[in-house]
Amino acid sequence: MNLMFIVYSNAVDDEMAEIARRYAAGYTKFTGVHGEGCGEPHLGSHIWPGVNNCMMVAAEKEQEAEIAREVRELKEKFSDIGIRVFTVPLKKMT
């Protein structure tokens, strides 16, 4: 089992929640996250008004592959916004 940490523009929040609901038993979401990456900064200010959301999803290998596939498709559909996925092993879940 792995923990997927997905950082994305809040513009695709509904789509990300649907992906998580489709393949995982649940998720944890952090909203209004500020940051800078390869594109425009999302700092929640009048100069850089956008914000990101982050989602944590515990997923088995099969679920992880399906989530990753759908996130890639979402990135292709909305190529002008940032979406990043980081995956780390999940040792224990209670």
C-alpha positions as CSV (number, residue, x, y, z in Angstrom):
1,M,0.0,0.0,0.0
2,N,1.2,3.5,-0.9
3,L,0.3,7.0,0.2
4,M,-0.4,9.3,-2.7
5,F,0.1,13.0,-2.1
6,I,-1.6,15.0,-4.9
7,V,-1.0,18.7,-5.2
8,Y,-3.4,20.4,-7.7
9,S,-5.0,23.8,-8.6
10,N,-8.3,24.2,-6.8
11,A,-9.8,24.8,-10.3
12,V,-10.0,21.0,-10.7
13,D,-11.1,20.2,-7.1
14,D,-14.4,18.5,-8.2
15,E,-12.6,16.3,-10.7
16,M,-9.9,15.2,-8.2
17,A,-12.5,14.3,-5.6
18,E,-14.4,12.2,-8.1
19,I,-11.2,10.3,-9.0
20,A,-10.5,9.7,-5.3
21,R,-14.0,8.5,-4.6
22,R,-13.9,6.2,-7.6
23,Y,-10.8,4.3,-6.6
24,A,-10.1,4.8,-2.8
25,A,-12.0,4.1,0.4
26,G,-11.5,7.7,1.4
27,Y,-9.2,10.7,1.2
28,T,-7.9,13.6,3.2
29,K,-7.9,17.1,1.6
30,F,-6.1,20.3,2.5
31,T,-7.6,23.4,0.9
32,G,-6.2,26.8,0.3
33,V,-2.6,25.7,0.1
34,H,-0.1,28.2,-1.2
35,G,3.0,27.4,-3.3
36,E,5.2,27.8,-6.3
37,G,6.2,25.3,-8.9
38,C,6.9,25.2,-12.6
39,G,4.0,27.5,-13.5
40,E,2.5,30.6,-12.0
41,P,2.7,30.9,-8.2
42,H,-0.5,30.1,-6.3
43,L,-0.2,32.4,-3.3
44,G,-3.7,33.6,-2.6
45,S,-2.8,37.2,-2.9
46,H,-4.1,40.0,-5.1
47,I,-0.9,39.6,-7.3
48,W,-0.9,35.8,-7.4
49,P,-4.6,35.0,-6.6
50,G,-4.7,31.2,-7.2
51,V,-4.5,28.6,-4.5
52,N,-3.8,24.9,-4.5
53,N,-5.4,21.9,-2.8
54,C,-3.6,18.8,-1.6
55,M,-5.1,15.4,-1.3
56,M,-3.8,12.3,0.5
57,V,-5.0,8.9,-0.6
58,A,-4.0,5.5,0.7
59,A,-4.1,3.1,-2.2
60,E,-3.2,-0.5,-3.1
61,K,-1.0,-0.9,-6.3
62,E,-4.0,-1.5,-8.5
63,Q,-5.9,1.6,-7.2
64,E,-2.7,3.7,-7.4
65,A,-2.3,2.8,-11.1
66,E,-5.9,3.8,-11.9
67,I,-5.7,7.0,-10.0
68,A,-2.4,7.9,-11.7
69,R,-4.0,7.1,-15.1
70,E,-6.9,9.4,-14.5
71,V,-4.7,12.2,-13.1
72,R,-2.6,12.0,-16.3
73,E,-5.8,12.3,-18.3
74,L,-6.9,15.3,-16.2
75,K,-3.5,16.9,-16.8
76,E,-3.9,16.4,-20.5
77,K,-7.4,17.9,-20.5
78,F,-6.3,20.9,-18.4
79,S,-2.7,21.3,-19.6
80,D,-2.4,24.9,-18.3
81,I,-2.7,24.1,-14.6
82,G,-0.4,22.2,-12.3
83,I,-1.1,18.8,-10.9
84,R,1.7,16.8,-9.2
85,V,1.5,13.4,-7.6
86,F,4.0,12.1,-5.1
87,T,3.9,8.5,-3.8
88,V,5.5,7.0,-0.7
89,P,5.3,3.6,0.9
90,L,2.6,3.4,3.6
91,K,4.0,1.1,6.4
92,K,1.0,0.8,8.7
93,M,-2.6,2.0,8.6
94,T,-4.9,1.7,11.6
